[in-house]
Amino acid sequence: MARSVSTSITHCNGVCSNIIHLHNRKLKYYTGNYDQYVKTRVELEENQMKRFHWEQDQIAHMKNYIARFGHGSAKLARQAQSKEKTLQKMMASGLTERVISDKTLSFYFPSCGKIPPPVIMVQNVSFRYSKDGHWIYNNLEFGIDLDTRVALVGPNGAGKSTLLKLLTGELLPTDGMIRKHSHVKIGRYHQHLQEQLDLDLSPLEYMLRCYPEIKEKEEMRKIIGRYGLTGKQQVSPIRNLSDGQKCRVCFAWLAWQTPHMLFLDEPTNHLDIETIDA
């Protein structure tokens, strides 16, 4: 038997034949891959909630009957006593628990305002790292506006990160030109962003230092909480956080830069499935 800990749905679907779900300090076992687990869990929880509501309706009905007729005529009193025994049996045998849903996470990005197109124009751009190196890009020609949504796909080493660096100005084209709106603010998430964090500070201290205009600690705690960092995680040194939690600090920092455009370079590497969905 092999055990696997993974944040990749594709990996879980391709490898796993059984899923163990830890929830409310209890382990639940499911047969099948991740997609099958999700489907089965949803069906079981729907049935559990139907059973829960049915039981609660029965209990409310019996309690109401007992309260109304428990001291009535002999016939009604006997029926009330019968319902009271039925109710006691239900309670003694154990009632169906209400489904406690997992906390959902939704990253928050403050409004950045609007700027008119064109925002970024890539004009006949070619690029290589050295004079004798091979050309990574030749004669690129495209534009990006605020409503543009692009997925950049390709094998490792194809030049995806290089293109993002060209668009942000970290690299300059060998030939051609990249024109950007004078007011555009670009935020780039990349795998080395964690290295810029001050590991001796807590997420709360780090964000307060980066954004001194936010004076109140409680206000900043609410901001950080929007990115899935709560309680002790907010005040523990960043070095003690997991890689996924450090990523959340980076996203909080990045979001409050209020960029017009976000360039996300492998943002899901250290994030769990729930955070990726957010």
C-alpha positions in Angstrom: 0.0 0.0 0.0 1.3 3.5 -0.9 0.1 6.7 0.8 0.2 10.0 -1.0 -0.1 13.6 0.2 -0.8 15.9 -2.8 -2.5 19.2 -3.7 -2.9 18.1 -7.4 -6.3 16.9 -8.4 -4.8 15.3 -11.5 -2.3 13.4 -9.4 -5.1 12.2 -7.0 -7.2 11.1 -9.9 -4.4 9.2 -11.6 -2.9 7.5 -8.5 -5.4 7.2 -5.7 -7.8 4.2 -5.4 -9.0 5.3 -1.9 -9.4 8.6 -0.1 -9.3 9.3 3.6 -11.0 12.5 4.7 -10.1 14.1 8.0 -13.0 16.2 9.2 -14.0 17.3 12.7 -11.3 15.0 14.2 -12.9 12.0 12.5 -11.6 9.9 9.6 -14.0 8.9 6.8 -13.0 6.4 4.1 -14.0 6.6 0.4 -13.3 4.2 -2.4 -12.1 5.6 -5.8 -10.1 8.6 -7.0 -10.6 12.2 -6.0 -13.4 13.0 -8.4 -15.3 10.0 -7.2 -14.7 11.0 -3.6 -16.1 14.5 -4.3 -19.2 13.0 -6.0 -19.8 10.4 -3.3 -19.3 12.9 -0.5 -21.7 15.4 -1.9 -24.4 12.6 -2.3 -23.8 11.4 1.2 -24.0 14.9 2.7 -27.2 15.7 0.8 -28.8 12.5 2.1 -27.5 13.2 5.6 -29.1 16.7 5.6 -32.4 15.3 4.3 -32.4 12.8 7.2 -31.4 15.5 9.6 -34.3 17.8 8.6 -36.8 14.9 8.6 -35.8 14.0 12.2 -36.0 17.6 13.3 -39.5 17.9 11.8 -40.6 14.7 13.6 -39.1 15.9 16.9 -40.8 19.2 16.6 -44.2 17.6 15.7 -44.0 15.1 18.6 -43.0 17.8 21.1 -45.8 20.0 20.0 -48.3 17.1 20.3 -47.1 16.2 23.7 -47.3 19.8 24.9 -50.9 20.2 23.6 -52.4 16.9 24.5 -50.3 15.4 27.3 -52.9 16.5 29.9 -56.0 16.1 27.8 -58.5 13.3 27.6 -57.4 9.8 28.5 -57.2 8.8 24.8 -55.2 11.8 23.8 -53.0 11.5 26.9 -52.1 7.9 26.0 -51.2 9.0 22.4 -49.1 11.7 23.8 -47.3 9.2 26.1 -46.7 6.9 23.1 -45.2 9.8 21.2 -43.0 10.7 24.2 -41.7 7.1 24.3 -41.0 7.2 20.5 -39.2 10.5 21.0 -37.1 9.1 23.8 -36.1 6.1 21.6 -35.1 8.4 18.8 -33.0 10.5 21.2 -31.4 7.4 22.8 -30.5 5.7 19.4 -28.7 8.9 18.3 -29.8 11.6 15.9 -28.4 12.5 12.6 -25.9 15.3 12.9 -26.1 18.5 10.8 -23.5 18.6 8.0 -20.8 21.1 8.9 -19.6 22.5 5.7 -15.9 23.2 5.1 -14.9 26.8 5.3 -14.8 28.3 1.9 -12.1 30.7 0.8 -12.4 33.6 -1.6 -9.3 35.8 -2.3 -10.2 39.5 -2.3 -8.6 41.9 -4.7 -9.5 45.6 -4.0 -10.8 47.7 -6.9 -8.0 49.2 -8.9 -10.0 51.6 -11.1 -10.1 51.5 -14.9 -7.7 52.7 -17.5 -8.6 52.9 -21.2 -7.1 50.6 -23.8 -4.6 49.9 -25.2 -2.9 48.9 -21.9 0.0 46.8 -23.2 1.0 46.6 -26.8 3.7 44.1 -27.9 5.0 45.2 -31.2 7.3 43.0 -33.3 9.2 41.8 -30.2 12.0 39.2 -30.5 14.1 38.1 -27.6 17.2 36.0 -26.7 19.4 36.1 -23.6 22.7 36.5 -25.3 24.0 37.6 -28.7 24.9 34.0 -29.6 21.9 32.4 -27.9 18.9 30.9 -29.6 15.9 33.1 -30.2 13.2 32.4 -27.6 10.7 34.7 -29.3 10.5 36.0 -32.8 8.3 38.9 -34.0 5.6 38.7 -31.3 2.6 41.0 -32.0 -0.3 41.2 -29.6 -2.2 43.4 -27.1 -3.5 43.1 -23.6 -6.4 45.1 -22.0 -7.9 45.0 -18.6 -10.6 42.5 -19.6 -8.0 40.1 -21.1 -7.8 36.6 -19.6 -4.9 34.5 -21.0 -3.6 31.1 -20.0 0.0 30.7 -21.0 0.8 27.0 -21.5 3.9 25.2 -22.7 6.6 22.7 -21.5 9.3 23.5 -19.0 11.9 25.8 -20.4 9.7 27.0 -23.3 10.0 30.6 -22.1 6.7 31.3 -20.2 8.4 33.1 -17.3 10.6 35.0 -19.8 7.5 36.4 -21.5 6.0 37.5 -18.2 9.3 39.2 -17.4 9.3 41.0 -20.7 5.7 42.2 -20.1 6.6 43.5 -16.6 9.8 45.2 -17.8 12.2 42.9 -15.8 13.7 42.0 -19.2 14.0 44.2 -22.3 13.3 43.0 -25.8 16.2 42.3 -28.0 14.2 43.7 -30.9 10.9 45.4 -31.1 9.0 47.4 -28.5 6.6 46.8 -25.6 4.4 49.9 -24.9 2.5 50.2 -21.6 -0.1 52.7 -20.5 1.6 55.3 -18.3 -0.7 54.5 -15.3 -0.9 50.7 -15.4 0.2 48.9 -12.3 1.2 45.2 -12.8 1.5 42.6 -10.1 3.5 39.4 -10.8 3.3 36.3 -8.6 6.2 34.0 -9.1 7.7 31.1 -7.3 10.6 33.2 -5.8 8.3 35.8 -4.3 8.4 34.1 -0.9 12.2 34.9 -0.8 11.3 38.5 -0.4 9.4 37.9 2.8 11.0 38.9 6.1 10.8 35.5 7.9 11.4 37.0 11.3 8.1 39.0 11.1 4.6 37.7 11.5 2.2 38.1 8.6 0.5 40.9 10.6 3.8 42.7 11.2 4.9 42.3 7.6 1.7 43.7 6.2 1.6 46.6 8.6 5.1 47.5 7.6 4.3 47.2 3.9 1.1 49.2 4.2 1.6 51.8 7.0 -1.5 53.7 5.9 -3.5 51.0 7.6 -3.0 51.9 11.3 -5.4 49.5 13.1 -4.2 46.0 13.7 -7.7 44.6 13.8 -8.4 46.1 10.3 -5.2 44.4 9.0 -6.1 41.1 10.7 -9.4 41.2 8.7 -7.5 41.9 5.5 -5.1 39.0 6.1 -8.0 36.7 7.1 -9.4 37.1 3.6 -6.5 35.1 2.3 -7.0 32.1 4.6 -4.6 33.1 7.5 -6.4 33.2 10.8 -5.7 33.2 14.5 -2.1 32.2 15.5 -1.1 32.0 11.8 -1.3 35.8 11.6 1.0 36.4 14.6 3.5 33.5 14.2 6.9 34.3 12.5 6.6 33.7 8.8 9.5 31.2 8.9 7.2 28.9 11.0 4.4 28.9 8.3 4.0 26.2 5.7 4.9 26.9 2.1 1.2 27.2 1.3 0.7 29.7 4.1 3.6 31.8 2.9 2.0 31.8 -0.5 -1.1 33.3 1.1 1.0 36.1 2.7 2.4 36.8 -0.8 -1.1 37.0 -2.3 -2.3 39.3 0.5 0.7 41.6 -0.1 0.2 41.4 -3.9 -3.5 42.1 -3.8 -3.1 45.2 -1.7 -0.7 46.6 -4.3 -4.0 47.1 -6.2 -2.6 46.1 -9.6 -4.6 46.6 -12.8 -3.1 43.4 -14.1 -2.0 40.2 -12.4 0.6 37.9 -14.0 0.6 34.6 -12.1 3.6 32.4 -12.7 2.9 28.9 -11.3 0.8 30.3 -8.5 -0.6 26.9 -7.4 2.7 25.1 -6.6 2.3 25.1 -2.8 -1.4 25.7 -2.4 -4.0 23.2 -1.3 -7.0 22.3 -3.5 -9.4 24.6 -1.6 -7.1 27.6 -1.9 -6.6 26.8 -5.6 -10.4 26.8 -6.1 -10.5 30.3 -4.4 
